Amino acid sequence: MEATEVRKLATLEDRHWWYAERRSVLRRMVASSGLRERVGSGPSLALDIGAAGGGNTRVLRDLGFLAVPVEYGHEGAQVARERALPVVRADARRLPFADSSASLAVAFDVLEHIEEDEVALSETGRVLRPGGHLFVAVPADMRLWSAHDEAVGHVRRYTRESLVAVVAASGFEIDSVTSWNVLLRPAVAVRRRTSAGSDLGEIGAGLNRALRGVIAVERLVPVWGRLPGVSLLLQARRHR
């Protein structure tokens, strides 16, 4: 992602509906995994891979993990440092962590930026403990490809089948795959057809609340997660 986009994200993410709901998704993933109950009394290592400015890292830290943001880009790493996070600047395909050292790896909106996504996933599996958890979020469906994807440095969007295939081939057992942002998909599709660049930007407070409310409604009807959405969410575990 370009430096200007990273700075824009860092400015927006504390209040923008998309990022606020992404943090809610992460909290629910941790809760549903039962991970915190199984890792013991001491803090366990959680890697936020492709962390950008560390918004999700802060969620993991607040949940009691020893949370480390891993960021390839200079600008994202700098933002994480400014937020007093213990950032490690590294390539997801060559993680500077010992084998079986982490209990959780989060890769939200990162695999779509990497040509060799299978290499990044295999490397993530290496640093996870046997049975360690992987949480992934990626953009869905090449039919939604637009100037936004190009502006933020995507190389692909995923189908359920392609995401499951690459994760499973990298040594993981799949626990669940669901769609996210289903109800707003028609509006996103229309906007993307006319967009000339990144969708990141300020929106009014009223619209921000309304959009977050629409996304929150999806939690009440889990069946919607089976329908096409804007993103895919996956939970998996490293083979024991």
Rosetta silent file (secondary structure, phi, psi, omega in degrees, C-alpha in Angstrom):
SEQUENCE: MEATEVRKLATLEDRHWWYAERRSVLRRMVASSGLRERVGSGPSLALDIGAAGGGNTRVLRDLGFLAVPVEYGHEGAQVARERALPVVRADARRLPFADSSASLAVAFDVLEHIEEDEVALSETGRVLRPGGHLFVAVPADMRLWSAHDEAVGHVRRYTRESLVAVVAASGFEIDSVTSWNVLLRPAVAVRRRTSAGSDLGEIGAGLNRALRGVIAVERLVPVWGRLPGVSLLLQARRHR
SCORE:     score description
SCORE:     0.000 S_00000001
   1 L     0.000  137.960 -179.285    0.000    0.000    0.000 S_00000001
   2 L   -65.450  153.257 -176.811    1.319    3.460   -0.851 S_00000001
   3 H   -57.681  -39.349 -178.792    2.528    5.686    1.992 S_00000001
   4 H   -64.247  -36.618  178.835   -0.240    8.219    1.395 S_00000001
   5 H   -69.244  -37.415  178.770   -2.885    5.492    1.715 S_00000001
   6 H   -63.958  -44.828  178.390   -1.326    4.204    4.951 S_00000001
   7 H   -63.387  -39.224  178.603   -1.379    7.681    6.479 S_00000001
   8 H   -63.274  -43.508  178.134   -4.964    8.141    5.327 S_00000001
   9 H   -60.441  -45.879 -177.678   -5.918    4.828    6.929 S_00000001
  10 H   -61.304  -35.740  179.534   -4.206    5.756   10.191 S_00000001
  11 H   -70.003  -35.198 -172.804   -6.113    9.024   10.301 S_00000001
  12 H   -89.388  -30.249 -159.927   -9.468    7.369    9.639 S_00000001
  13 L   -65.595  -23.567 -179.458   -9.379    4.020   11.384 S_00000001
  14 L   -71.476  -21.456 -176.087  -10.294    5.075   14.917 S_00000001
  15 L  -125.725  -18.411 -175.887  -13.672    6.415   13.793 S_00000001
  16 L   -69.996  138.095 -174.719  -14.454    5.066   10.303 S_00000001
  17 H   -57.770  -39.594 -176.454  -17.227    2.432   10.253 S_00000001
  18 H   -60.585  -49.226 -175.881  -15.235   -0.061    8.152 S_00000001
  19 H   -75.039  -35.180  176.609  -12.270   -0.227   10.514 S_00000001
  20 H   -61.684  -42.639  179.163  -14.381   -0.041   13.663 S_00000001
  21 H   -72.034  -31.731  174.433  -16.377   -3.049   12.514 S_00000001
  22 H   -61.203  -39.837  177.640  -13.207   -4.879   11.488 S_00000001
  23 H   -65.780  -36.665  175.631  -12.008   -4.525   15.077 S_00000001
  24 H   -64.028  -39.290  176.982  -15.346   -5.914   16.264 S_00000001
  25 H   -59.438  -45.420 -179.146  -14.876   -8.853   13.904 S_00000001
  26 H   -62.223  -43.535  178.391  -11.460   -9.556   15.401 S_00000001
  27 H   -60.669  -40.956  179.841  -12.805   -9.488   18.942 S_00000001
  28 H   -67.938  -36.590  176.960  -15.551  -11.938   17.984 S_00000001
  29 H   -62.207  -44.609  178.052  -13.046  -14.252   16.306 S_00000001
  30 H   -61.509  -44.345 -178.581  -10.940  -14.374   19.451 S_00000001
  31 H   -63.571  -42.809 -176.498  -14.019  -15.016   21.576 S_00000001
  32 H   -72.183  -25.829 -179.076  -15.363  -17.776   19.327 S_00000001
  33 H   -74.579  -22.039 -173.933  -11.997  -19.538   19.119 S_00000001
  34 L    68.998   14.384 -173.385  -11.731  -19.982   22.887 S_00000001
  35 H   -60.607  -43.785 -174.838   -8.062  -19.133   22.444 S_00000001
  36 H   -63.892  -30.911 -179.805   -7.699  -16.955   25.517 S_00000001
  37 H   -74.807  -21.011 -173.451   -9.020  -19.709   27.774 S_00000001
  38 H   -99.249  -13.777 -171.678   -6.514  -22.227   26.418 S_00000001
  39 L   -87.537   -3.060  177.568   -3.249  -20.309   26.353 S_00000001
  40 L    94.964 -173.344 -172.444   -2.716  -20.216   30.110 S_00000001
  41 L   -81.526  -28.895 -178.566   -2.242  -17.404   32.549 S_00000001
  42 L   -83.781  160.044  178.595    0.694  -15.622   30.914 S_00000001
  43 L   -67.033  136.270  178.108    0.434  -13.455   27.783 S_00000001
  44 L  -106.561  153.796 -174.867    0.868  -15.405   24.568 S_00000001
  45 E   -75.004  127.917  174.571    2.394  -14.077   21.375 S_00000001
  46 E  -125.678  125.951 -178.739   -0.038  -12.821   18.741 S_00000001
  47 E  -101.523  127.538  174.722    1.285  -11.529   15.419 S_00000001
  48 E  -101.307   93.554 -172.151   -0.634   -8.887   13.480 S_00000001
  49 E   -84.786  129.723 -173.521    0.805   -9.511   10.012 S_00000001
  50 L    70.518   47.093 -167.655    0.499   -6.620    7.594 S_00000001
  51 L   -74.747  -15.544 -171.952   -0.475   -4.439   10.522 S_00000001
  52 L    52.687 -124.276 -177.545   -0.146   -1.033    8.820 S_00000001
  53 L   -82.920   -2.687  173.315   -0.532    1.423   11.694 S_00000001
  54 L    93.922   22.024  178.460   -1.524   -1.253   14.214 S_00000001
  55 H   -58.779  -44.577  178.532   -5.254   -0.729   14.729 S_00000001
  56 H   -74.875  -27.796  175.941   -5.858   -4.461   15.116 S_00000001
  57 H   -59.625  -40.373 -179.526   -2.674   -4.856   17.149 S_00000001
  58 H   -64.850  -34.577  175.082   -4.193   -2.623   19.793 S_00000001
  59 H   -62.145  -47.735 -179.665   -7.260   -4.876   19.938 S_00000001
  60 H   -62.420  -41.716  177.526   -5.054   -7.909   20.549 S_00000001
  61 H   -60.200  -45.368 -177.736   -3.047   -6.048   23.177 S_00000001
  62 H   -67.738  -21.067  176.471   -6.217   -4.991   24.975 S_00000001
  63 L   -85.892   -0.194  173.500   -7.374   -8.627   24.975 S_00000001
  64 L   101.231    5.245  177.673   -4.264   -9.598   26.904 S_00000001
  65 L   -82.164  156.917  164.603   -1.972  -10.931   24.191 S_00000001
  66 E   -81.022   90.765 -167.773    1.664  -10.055   23.726 S_00000001
  67 E   -94.972  126.336 -178.239    0.703   -8.355   20.482 S_00000001
  68 E  -123.417  119.484  174.353    3.346   -7.555   17.871 S_00000001
  69 E   -79.132  132.895  177.351    2.578   -5.662   14.665 S_00000001
  70 E  -115.050  119.183 -173.306    4.513   -6.950   11.649 S_00000001
  71 E  -137.558  132.175 -179.247    4.666   -4.439    8.806 S_00000001
  72 L   -78.873  -41.019 -172.221    6.586   -4.442    5.534 S_00000001
  73 L   -80.967  146.305  179.474    6.182   -0.769    4.603 S_00000001
  74 H   -61.694  -45.262 -173.240    8.192    2.064    6.116 S_00000001
  75 H   -67.293  -43.240  177.686    5.202    4.366    6.579 S_00000001
  76 H   -62.173  -42.668  178.221    3.014    1.799    8.305 S_00000001
  77 H   -62.624  -37.693  179.683    5.860    0.814   10.627 S_00000001
  78 H   -65.801  -41.544  177.631    6.451    4.470   11.444 S_00000001
  79 H   -61.593  -43.050  178.591    2.786    4.997   12.347 S_00000001
  80 H   -61.091  -41.146  177.481    2.927    1.929   14.630 S_00000001
  81 H   -62.543  -41.842  179.747    6.038    3.334   16.341 S_00000001
  82 H   -62.421  -24.004  177.939    4.278    6.670   16.841 S_00000001
  83 L   -93.514   11.641  177.657    1.544    4.719   18.619 S_00000001
  84 L    61.784   34.850  175.828    4.156    3.126   20.929 S_00000001
  85 L   -98.652  145.835 -174.797    3.626   -0.345   19.479 S_00000001
  86 L   -81.312   66.122 -171.285    6.574   -2.802   19.339 S_00000001
  87 L   -68.711  141.533  171.634    6.575   -3.004   15.546 S_00000001
  88 E  -114.632  120.550  178.833    8.744   -5.474   13.638 S_00000001
  89 E   -87.310  116.655 -174.188    9.417   -4.454   10.065 S_00000001
  90 L  -160.209  159.744  174.556    9.436   -7.624    7.989 S_00000001
  91 L   -85.040  132.352  179.953    8.214   -9.387    4.864 S_00000001
  92 L   -61.616  -19.095  178.903    5.339  -11.798    5.533 S_00000001
  93 L   -84.989   -7.299  179.219    7.181  -14.337    3.372 S_00000001
  94 L  -145.339   78.314 -174.662   10.194  -14.257    5.728 S_00000001
  95 L   -80.664  130.818 -177.457    9.017  -13.765    9.286 S_00000001
  96 L   -86.649   54.842 -179.931   11.781  -13.144   11.860 S_00000001
  97 L  -131.962  152.155 -178.403   10.223  -15.330   14.547 S_00000001
  98 L   -69.524  156.460  174.339   11.147  -18.759   15.863 S_00000001
  99 L   -56.188  139.248  172.345    9.311  -21.905   14.848 S_00000001
 100 L    55.465   38.063 -175.645    6.145  -22.589   16.866 S_00000001
 101 L  -100.105  -16.519 -174.618    6.489  -19.354   18.843 S_00000001
 102 E  -115.421  148.610  176.478    3.048  -17.732   18.382 S_00000001
 103 E   -96.005  -17.636 -176.846   -0.412  -18.839   19.415 S_00000001
 104 E  -148.284  138.845  170.950   -2.255  -16.536   17.012 S_00000001
 105 E  -129.247  131.164  178.090   -1.590  -14.861   13.676 S_00000001
 106 E  -113.033  127.052  176.936   -3.925  -12.253   12.207 S_00000001
 107 E  -129.525   82.664 -179.631   -3.698  -11.398    8.508 S_00000001
 108 E   -96.086  118.974  175.553   -6.427   -8.860    7.803 S_00000001
 109 L    57.659   48.471  178.666   -6.364   -7.364    4.326 S_00000001
 110 L  -129.005  -39.078 -174.969   -2.803   -8.452    3.572 S_00000001
 111 H   -61.038  -32.008 -179.616   -2.773  -11.650    1.470 S_00000001
 112 H   -68.673  -10.869  177.488   -4.326   -9.863   -1.491 S_00000001
 113 H   -91.828   -8.100 -169.864   -1.225   -7.647   -1.645 S_00000001
 114 L  -113.302  121.016  178.258    1.211  -10.574   -1.966 S_00000001
 115 L   -57.646  -48.875 -178.000    1.834  -12.397   -5.245 S_00000001
 116 L   -93.561   66.492 -177.720    3.138  -15.497   -3.402 S_00000001
 117 H   -62.545  -30.542  179.760    0.324  -15.735   -0.883 S_00000001
 118 H   -67.521  -30.876  176.935    1.027  -19.429   -0.375 S_00000001
 119 H   -68.728  -44.278  178.562    4.576  -18.610    0.747 S_00000001
 120 H   -61.712  -39.761  179.656    3.295  -16.080    3.290 S_00000001
 121 H   -69.535  -40.371  177.664    0.782  -18.611    4.611 S_00000001
 122 H   -63.946  -38.948  178.618    3.355  -21.386    4.887 S_00000001
 123 H   -67.772  -37.047  175.531    5.685  -19.051    6.753 S_00000001
 124 H   -63.205  -41.728  176.418    2.846  -18.095    9.079 S_00000001
 125 H   -61.192  -35.595  179.124    2.243  -21.771    9.737 S_00000001
 126 H   -61.288  -42.758 -174.392    5.911  -22.207   10.600 S_00000001
 127 H   -84.177  -12.203  176.672    5.831  -19.597   13.378 S_00000001
 128 E   -82.116  146.875  172.261    2.510  -20.786   14.825 S_00000001
 129 E   -67.403  154.569  170.633    2.388  -23.458   17.481 S_00000001
 130 E   -53.881  128.143 -175.474    0.700  -26.736   16.532 S_00000001
 131 E    84.220   -2.776  178.918   -2.981  -25.972   16.897 S_00000001
 132 E   -64.824  153.428 -171.541   -2.252  -22.229   16.746 S_00000001
 133 E   -96.547  144.718  173.615   -4.940  -20.022   15.238 S_00000001
 134 E  -124.246  126.839  174.839   -4.972  -18.063   11.998 S_00000001
 135 E  -115.546  128.124 -175.540   -7.533  -15.335   11.323 S_00000001
 136 E  -128.020  140.620  167.730   -7.743  -14.000    7.760 S_00000001
 137 E  -131.330  131.536  179.842   -9.748  -11.265    6.045 S_00000001
 138 E  -140.008  156.804  173.421   -9.494  -10.722    2.291 S_00000001
 139 E   -71.099  145.021 -174.752  -11.485   -8.893   -0.399 S_00000001
 140 E  -106.542  144.664  161.975  -13.953  -11.124   -2.211 S_00000001
 141 L    72.040  110.169  178.465  -14.855  -11.680   -5.848 S_00000001
 142 H   -63.519  -15.410  174.902  -12.967  -10.370   -8.889 S_00000001
 143 H   -66.333  -17.613  176.756  -16.278   -9.043  -10.218 S_00000001
 144 H   -94.214    4.955 -179.218  -15.818   -6.246   -7.673 S_00000001
 145 L   -59.291  137.146 -176.559  -12.345   -5.394   -8.994 S_00000001
 146 L  -155.845 -176.396  176.462  -11.991   -1.632   -9.496 S_00000001
 147 H   -61.563  -25.553  176.232   -9.661    1.336   -9.387 S_00000001
 148 H   -60.773  -46.522 -179.924   -9.837    1.068   -5.606 S_00000001
 149 H   -59.599  -42.040  179.795   -8.044   -2.300   -5.712 S_00000001
 150 H   -66.857  -39.583 -177.707   -5.333   -0.865   -7.930 S_00000001
 151 H   -65.626  -33.255 -177.784   -4.915    2.227   -5.751 S_00000001
 152 L   -98.642    6.930  171.095   -4.352    0.187   -2.587 S_00000001
 153 L    83.973   27.981  176.523   -2.043   -2.358   -4.227 S_00000001
 154 L   -75.236  148.130  171.682   -4.192   -5.477   -4.535 S_00000001
 155 L  -111.471  -10.827  178.130   -3.082   -8.270   -6.866 S_00000001
 156 L  -164.799  163.788  161.352   -6.276  -10.338   -6.530 S_00000001
 157 L  -119.618  154.128 -169.985   -9.658  -10.746   -4.887 S_00000001
 158 E  -107.082  152.110  161.384  -10.623  -14.207   -3.602 S_00000001
 159 L   -96.765  165.659  174.730  -13.458  -16.676   -3.949 S_00000001
 160 H   -55.836  -44.206 -176.118  -14.301  -18.967   -1.053 S_00000001
 161 H   -64.369  -43.893 -177.852  -12.824  -21.842   -3.005 S_00000001
 162 H   -69.493  -35.696  178.806   -9.544  -20.111   -3.837 S_00000001
 163 H   -68.503  -47.782  179.288   -9.069  -18.875   -0.263 S_00000001
 164 H   -60.444  -40.875 -176.672   -9.781  -22.276    1.296 S_00000001
 165 H   -62.542  -46.560 -175.743   -7.519  -23.986   -1.223 S_00000001
 166 H   -72.901  -34.062  178.634   -4.459  -21.837   -0.570 S_00000001
 167 H   -70.569  -45.423 -179.880   -4.878  -21.867    3.218 S_00000001
 168 H   -64.280  -38.664  179.989   -5.438  -25.627    3.387 S_00000001
 169 H   -68.070  -15.449 -178.700   -2.476  -26.296    1.068 S_00000001
 170 L   -95.638    9.806  172.733   -0.283  -24.299    3.463 S_00000001
 171 L    99.364   25.622 -178.078   -0.830  -26.678    6.371 S_00000001
 172 E  -118.709  148.730  169.082   -4.015  -25.419    8.042 S_00000001
 173 E   -94.616  128.709 -177.400   -7.309  -26.966    9.081 S_00000001
 174 E   -83.604  127.663  175.395  -10.192  -24.685    8.144 S_00000001
 175 E   -93.868  -42.893 -179.395  -12.657  -23.929   10.935 S_00000001
 176 E  -161.561  152.648  172.006  -14.955  -21.474    9.146 S_00000001
 177 E  -138.664  123.970  179.469  -15.313  -19.197    6.122 S_00000001
 178 E  -135.527  156.601  173.425  -17.980  -16.501    6.036 S_00000001
 179 E   -84.406  154.584  177.031  -18.811  -13.454    3.979 S_00000001
 180 E  -135.032  147.830 -177.726  -18.710   -9.978    5.486 S_00000001
 181 L    64.412   51.159 -179.788  -20.371   -6.761    4.330 S_00000001
 182 L   -78.118  -46.813 -173.789  -23.143   -8.649    2.544 S_00000001
 183 L   -65.899  -30.085 -178.827  -25.947   -6.118    2.881 S_00000001
 184 L   -93.510    1.605 -178.023  -23.881   -3.275    1.449 S_00000001
 185 H   -55.672  -45.459  179.791  -22.447   -5.282   -1.443 S_00000001
 186 H   -58.583  -40.708  179.132  -24.879   -3.833   -4.056 S_00000001
 187 H   -67.680  -39.259  178.336  -23.983   -0.273   -3.030 S_00000001
 188 H   -64.506  -42.048 -179.941  -20.277   -1.085   -3.040 S_00000001
 189 H   -60.110  -42.102  178.856  -20.537   -2.651   -6.497 S_00000001
 190 H   -65.771  -45.815 -179.530  -22.164    0.497   -7.893 S_00000001
 191 H   -62.337  -42.155 -177.138  -19.627    2.780   -6.250 S_00000001
 192 H   -66.222  -30.746  179.787  -16.676    0.712   -7.432 S_00000001
 193 H   -66.147  -23.785 -177.322  -17.860    0.834  -11.053 S_00000001
 194 H  -110.933    1.086 -175.848  -17.561    4.615  -11.007 S_00000001
 195 L   -76.529  151.453  179.004  -14.574    5.040   -8.680 S_00000001
 196 L  -115.486    5.265 -178.042  -11.324    6.533   -9.902 S_00000001
 197 L  -178.433 -158.127 -177.453   -9.148    5.579   -6.933 S_00000001
 198 L   -62.072  144.341  175.722   -9.137    4.505   -3.322 S_00000001
 199 L   -82.359   -8.784 -178.898  -12.411    4.513   -1.376 S_00000001
 200 L   -63.805  128.105  179.052  -10.596    5.638    1.771 S_00000001
 201 L   176.053  163.127  178.657  -11.866    9.026    2.814 S_00000001
 202 L   -68.765  142.873  171.342  -13.799   11.027    5.361 S_00000001
 203 L  -131.797  162.209 -178.535  -17.582   10.648    5.494 S_00000001
 204 L   -64.929  154.664 -176.519  -20.178   12.496    7.522 S_00000001
 205 H   -62.261  -38.432 -179.601  -20.904   11.406   11.078 S_00000001
 206 H   -65.654  -45.675  178.471  -24.510   10.511   10.308 S_00000001
 207 H   -65.160  -38.512  178.841  -23.634    8.342    7.327 S_00000001
 208 H   -59.296  -45.279  178.699  -20.821    6.746    9.317 S_00000001
 209 H   -64.411  -40.855 -178.371  -23.272    5.716   12.068 S_00000001
 210 H   -64.333  -44.482 -178.633  -25.790    4.444    9.517 S_00000001
 211 H   -66.946  -38.745  177.043  -23.274    2.289    7.674 S_00000001
 212 H   -65.400  -35.075  177.609  -21.945    0.827   10.899 S_00000001
 213 H   -65.242  -39.306  177.879  -25.513    0.045   11.904 S_00000001
 214 H   -61.974  -46.163  179.816  -26.128   -1.838    8.650 S_00000001
 215 H   -63.742  -38.890 -179.535  -23.013   -3.953    9.172 S_00000001
 216 H   -62.659  -32.006  179.079  -23.973   -4.592   12.793 S_00000001
 217 H   -60.731  -32.037 -179.416  -27.328   -6.019   11.635 S_00000001
 218 H   -59.320  -28.543 -179.758  -25.434   -8.818    9.856 S_00000001
 219 L   -64.857  -26.385 -174.123  -24.400  -10.192   13.244 S_00000001
 220 L   -79.309  -19.707 -177.692  -28.048  -10.869   14.077 S_00000001
 221 L  -129.047   84.434 -174.512  -28.654  -13.158   11.091 S_00000001
 222 H   -56.253  -25.997 -177.832  -25.647  -15.495   10.688 S_00000001
 223 H   -60.768  -25.110  179.098  -27.111  -17.067    7.542 S_00000001
 224 H   -62.894  -23.330  178.897  -26.222  -13.894    5.642 S_00000001
 225 H   -66.412  -10.232  176.860  -22.591  -14.911    6.015 S_00000001
 226 H   -87.982  -13.162 -176.544  -23.228  -17.621    3.398 S_00000001
 227 L   -89.036  162.934  178.657  -24.205  -15.067    0.754 S_00000001
 228 L   -61.810  135.027  177.504  -21.774  -13.083   -1.459 S_00000001
 229 L  -129.720 -167.887  178.786  -20.195  -10.152    0.348 S_00000001
 230 L   -87.961  -28.718 -179.484  -17.425   -7.622   -0.134 S_00000001
 231 E  -131.304  164.009  171.663  -14.950   -9.540    2.054 S_00000001
 232 E  -119.593  139.820  177.256  -14.277  -13.068    3.238 S_00000001
 233 E  -117.505  131.656 -177.818  -13.381  -13.997    6.820 S_00000001
 234 E  -130.972  138.507  171.234  -11.587  -17.263    7.567 S_00000001
 235 E  -120.352  133.241 -177.978  -10.587  -18.994   10.784 S_00000001
 236 E  -146.575  167.572  176.353   -8.113  -21.879   10.700 S_00000001
 237 E  -131.359  144.902  174.208   -5.650  -23.781   12.872 S_00000001
 238 E   -65.879  138.842  176.338   -2.194  -25.092   12.148 S_00000001
 239 L   -56.153  140.026  178.362   -2.125  -28.865   11.861 S_00000001
 240 L   -78.579    0.000    0.000   -0.946  -30.468   15.086 S_00000001
